């Protein structure tokens, strides 16, 4: 008999990975912690492999979990979009400004799926400097911007806090002294969080590599130059840190979405905003 993956179980799994904690995921979903744990175990039995590393500090996906995550997110996104948009053809243009770390994540695939459902609509995804993004927003090329709250061109309609996680380069010891750190060279919450965390915990560290792009930071990690703080969606399986006690805890970062005035009631922009909110 063919096996199906229940969307409710997939939603529990995705929420747990995003939250980095079963208790936080249970609160977000309105479940009790034992009930959510039971759903996660049921999904693991259906898949036949452990999906989460469980530790006192929280949860992180196993290799099997990393493999399942993009499929789970796409299934949930397509299910929601199909329910919301079936029978309603969307047209027009929607420009979306995304923080590079989000543009490189599975959000772009979600927007591509939405565009595929509505071939007469045009979606444009941009990842620009703060100044260029503000100009694109002011001129109307971009109607939605999802970025760090401090960088938004307009007060946010809604905000969300996401955890930062440590990514460990190949061959790098998490207990190295001093710890080699890979940083984003431009001013951002990621860089500030890492530096403040190191200073507050008294951990000795050194800058091993800097880059102004996510691609550069990931390349440095693959080359084994150090450790870096990333969003969970950008963490490659080989970079996961399984020794949480060896590295200091990182704070969350706050993201927000700004929407251009005058776009209220635009069905396409409404649909894109809904898709972004569901996937963050």
Protein Blocks (a to p, Z undefined) as FASTA:
>chain_A
ZZdddfklmmmmmmmmmnopaklmmmmnopafklmmmmmmmmmmmnopafbdcdfkbccd
dfklmmmmmmmmmmmmmmmmmmmmgopacedjddddddfklmmmmklmmmmmmmmmmmmb
ccddddddfklmmmmmmnomambdcddfklpcbdcfbdcdddddddddehiafkbccddd
dddfbdcfklmmmmmmmmmnopacddfbdcfbfklmmmmmmnopaccdddfklpcfklpc
fblklpccdddddddddddehigoiaklmmmmmmmmmmZZ
